[in-house]
Amino acid sequence: MILVTGGSGVIGSDFVDLLQRLDLDHQLLSRSEADLSKCGDLTDVVAAKPTSVVHLAAAVPSRSLISDSDASAEATRRIDRCVLRAALKWKARLVYASGCSLYDPFLPGKNAEDAPLQKSLPSPYLRAKLDGERQILNYESGLVLRISAPLASNLPDTVVAMRFLRTALAGGVLELLGSGSRQQNYLDTRDIADCLLLATKSSASGIFNVASDQPITMRALANVIISHAGSGIVKSSSRSDPREGHSANYSNEKSRRSLGWSPIFSLEDSIDTIIRRIRAAH
């Protein structure tokens, strides 16, 4: 049985959908069953002993709900400790979702898993995720997936790609900050779901990148979205981009070699799928 934390989130939704389509035995741990930031012994809550735990839950900062603060970061640490304690008792495979945002964004070339991280992580949340990685890596059945920016139709409009999509569909202006050369690395959540499942079946340990093979600049992203939406215009802003010069180029070679995973969906595939879903909802 596969236990999934955070299964109602952006990544978790597609992962649970995959498990259901494949008719695989799984349990989605909801917040009503256990508040992981406050729980004691998770083994008292989950009746069936899982063979694998896919841990996606975290106090993820969002503008409307959770601030990126020391308090929310500590909640993430409590969640991680709770899940790790249970996995140790179950002797279960533990797959931990982390992020490529930990890497130094100014490094040239493709970042492999041994690439330098940011010297001073600017976010309490990122510092908590790095602490979580270190805990999971000390567990012999633990594996860390550093995931790039997920792309799915249930993302909030605070994500640039979604804001651009909705603006383009409304025939509006897609405003580019700075030169528009900052890179982002968007990966379809269906690809992430495939990798999560492969990770539960693998005996590999360590850190693995899970990213698109090719990053995209903000300017190119805007143009692709307009092309597929059939409306909208791009306009350069006089405002600077606070993340000007950031790259997002990550190597998937280790994941290909050890997990047998490669991304399938192109950015264009993802955008078309999201556009269809947005139009169907209206």
Order of alpha helices (4+ residues) and beta strands (2+ residues): beta-alpha-beta-beta-alpha-beta-alpha-beta-beta-alpha-beta-beta-beta-alpha-beta-beta-alpha-beta-alpha-alpha
